């Protein structure tokens, strides 16, 4: 077992167990750092010299690089038992990611680098979803800049093989429930993720109306990080809304509920994820990646999805590109 795989498996199992997001992120960070090591055995002292690698992750790296199964991983697998295998199988079925950012908005890398990282991960497709205009703090795309990006993405795809970078947007849900971009442009995109980014502490009634209106918009495909919460650092409380009403609207319209994989989000929380599953919603396991290494956070999202009994039929990010596009293309007929 390669050190990267061992570290990712541990992150997966920690998420499966509902461990602290700090612990989960520590193993993701170490997995990103270990790529600079040459093949072959690496002792723990050398591993500790890597940025972001601590004593526990260093020992995992040392044991895996020597050809063994790290003891920490073995203990987690024994405790999880056969049930966790369903989650790993769901992860293996992943085909793409509906939510990633580039340096066209608040990401740190060109979209070409993000696409190549997705391809290297084994994805068949990924959706570029930079922010919409009113999110000025994130350098959101005006209509003019989005048109330029569409041309740039088309040019990139003309140079690639079977992998496709799909056109998309993370569109801000405005206070009246409308989407923050021209309708004509939204109609040209492959996938639209709609998210609330402002006035997150609104009263439940207007927040519910706002979200339901966006979900019922025929151009919305995915409801992004539905509570807006942050669970690390100073944190941010989750928005208050009638989750049953919102998820019922998602189920009725075929809008996918995002399982956001960012360790600081874990959005939706478990109680709401369970409610959305019971409502019959579709789901998108999305990394919300702003850097290439963050695309590998999808392991955490699939662990959560599997814990709630979700299979590939309910998770659009396991679907082949043609099926995904057919589902998203139904948006014009949804209501």
N, C-alpha and C positions, 0 to 999 in steps of 0.2 A: 504494500500500500504506500503510495506516495504521500509525503507530508501534507501537501495541499488537500488531498482527499481526506486524510485523517482529520485535519483541522475543520474542514467543512462538515464532515459527518458529526463531529462533536458539537459544532454550532447548531446543526440540525436537531440533535438529540436534546441539547439544552433548551432549545425553543419548544420542542415537543413536551418537555417537562415544565415549561413556563418559568424558566430560570430568569434571573435578573438580566435586563437588556445590556448591562455593562459586561456581564460574563459572556453573553452571546457575541457581542461586538468584539471582545478581546480575541476570540478565535477567528472571526472574519478578518480582523486586522493582521493577525499573524499569518493567515493564509495569503494575504496580499504581499506581505513582506518576504515570504519564503521563496518567491519566484526568482530572486537574485542568486540563490544558492546553486552551486554546481551539482550535477548528479552524484549520487553516492552517499556514504555515511557522513553525518555531520554531528559533532558532539554538542552537548547542551550549552557548553561555555561559548562556543562559536555562534550557536543559534541566538544566545542572549545578546549578542552584539548587534543584532538586527533591530531596527527601530520598531517599536510596538510589540516586541516579543518579551514576555515575562518568564518567570521560572517554570510555570506549569506548561505553557505553550512550547517553551524550549525543550522540555523533556519529551513532549509529544513528537516534536520534530526529530529529535535524536532517535527515539525508538522507531519511528516510521522509516526514517532514512536508512536505518540499519536492517530493514527488511521485516520488522516485526509489527504486530498490532499493538499500538500504544496501550498501556495498562489503563489509562484514564478512559479511553474509548471503549475498551473491553468491559469496564465496569458499567458504563452508561448503556451499552447494548444489552448486557445481561439484565439490567434493571428494567429496561424498556420492553424487552421481550418481543415476540412476533408482531405485536400490534404496530410497532414503529416501522416495520418493513413496508406496510401499505403506504406510508408517507414517503419512504424512499422510492418506491415504485411510481408514485404520483410525480415526484420530482424528476424521475428519469423520463417521464412523458412530456416534460416541458418543451414547448416549441418556440416560445417567444415571450416578449415583455411589452406591455401596452403603455409604459410610462417611463420615459427617460428624457433627460435634458442635455443640451449642448451649450457651447459658449455663445450661441445666438441669443440665449436669455441668461439664466443664472448658473448654468453648468460651467465646468472648468476646462472643457476639452472640445475640440471640433467634433461635429457629429460623425465624421468619418471614423474617428478613433472609437467613439461609442459603438458604432455599428460593427467595427472589426472585433471589438471585445465581445459583443453579443455573438458574433459568428464563431469566435474561438471557444465560447462556452458551449457550443453545439446548438444554439438557437437557429431556427430556419428563417425567422423574421423578427423585427423589433419595430416599435412605433416611436418616432421622434415627436415628443410632446413638449415643446418649449412653451413658455407662458404667453398669455394674451395681453393686450395693450395696457389695461388699467393697472396691472401689477407692475408699476413703474420701478419699484424697488428691485424687482427681478429682471429688469430690462425687457419687459414683455414685448412681443412682436406686434407692430402695427400691421394693418392690412397690406401695406406696401412691402414691408420686410417679409411677411409671411409668403407673399407671392414670389419674392426672390428665393426664399428657402425652398419652396416647392420646385422651382427650376433647378436649384442646386441638388436636391435629393434625387430628382429625375436623372440628372447627369451622373450622379454617383451610381445609381442602380444600373445605368447603361454600361457601366464598367465592371459590374460584379457578375457572379455566376448565379447559383440557385438561391443564395441568400438575398432577402429584400429588406431594405429599410422603408417602412411604410410611413406615409405622411400623416401627421396628427397635430394635436394641440392639447395643452392643459388649459382649458378655458375657464376663466373665473366666472362663478355664478354671482350675478349682480343681485342687489337687494330685492329687486322685483322678480327674481327668478330667471331673467333673461341671460343669455350667454354673451360673453364679452368678445364678440367678433362678428364681422359681417356674415349674414346667413349664406350668401352666395359662396363665400370662401369656405365656410364650414362644410358646405355641400361638396366641395372638391376634395376634402380630406378623407383618408381611409378610416381613421378612428378618432373620435372626440372624447376626451376625458374631461368631465366637468367637476370642478372643485370649488368649495367655499374658502376664500382667503381673507375676507374682511368681516368686521363686526361679528366675530366668532362667539361673542358673549351676548348675542341677541336673546330676547325672550323666546321660549319654545314655540309659541304659535307662529310668529313671523318667520322663524328659522325653518319650521316645518313647511310652511307654504312656499318659501323660497326654494327649498330642496325638491319638493314634489313637483313644482313647476319646471325645474331644470330636468328632472328625471323624465317627465312626460314630454319634454321637447323632443320632437322626432330626430333631431340631429345629435342627441346625447347617446353615447354608447356605454360609457363607464362612469360611475359615480366615484370620484377620487377621495381618498382619506376622509371619510364621511364625518368624523367628529372633530378633526383638526387638532387633536390633542398632541402634547409632547410629554413624554414620560421620563426624560432624563434632564439633568441640569436643574435649572430653575423651573422647568416644566411649564405646561399650559393646560388648564382644565379642558375637558371635552365639551363641545357645544351641546346644548340641550335642545332636543327636538323629539317629536313623536316618531320613534324608530319604527314602530309597527306600520304607520302610515307611509313612511318613506320606503320601507322595504317591500310593502305591498305594491306600491307604484313601480318599484324596480322589477318585481316579479311579473307584473301585468304587462309591462312594456318590453321586457327582455333586456333591460339595462343591467349590466354587470356591476356588482358591488366590488370595489377594489379591496384586496387584502394587501395593504401597504407594508412592504418588507423593511422599511427603514427602522433600525433598532430603536430610534428615539420616538417612533410613532406607534408601532404595533396597532395599527388602526384598520378595522374597528376592534375595540376591546372584545374580550371573549364573550361577554354576555350579549353584545350586539351581533357578533359573528354568529353565535348560536341562533339568535332570533332571525337573522337573514337566511340562514340555512333552513330553518323551519318554514320560512315564508316561501321557499322554493326558488330563491334567487340564483342567477348565474353569478360567477365570480371571476375576477381577473387577479392573478397573483403578480403584483408589479413591484419593481424595486424602487421606483422614483429615483433612479440613479442620476447623480450629478458628476460622476467620474467613472472611468472604465471598471475599476475594481469593485465598485458598488453593485454592479450587475450580478455579482455572485451572492448577494444577499437573498436571492430568491429561495435559497434553501430554507430560510426561516419561514417564509410565507407558505411554502408547501407543507412544512411540518404542521403549521396551524390549520391549514385546509384539511389535511388528512385527519387531524385530531377530531374534527367535526364531521367526519365521515363523507367528505366531498370527494367525488371521483372525477375522472376526465370529462364526463359528459356535462358536468356543472362548471368546469374551469376552462374558460375560453383561451387561456394562455397555453393549454395543452393541445389546442386544435391546429391542424394544418392551415397554412395561409389561405387557401381557397375557401375553406369553411369559415375561417374568421371573417374574411371579407364579405362572404355571403351573409353572415349574421349581421355585420355592421351595415351592410347595404340595405338591410330590411328597415333601417331607421326611417327612411322616407315613408314607409307604410305603417309605422308604429304610431300610436297615439294614446 
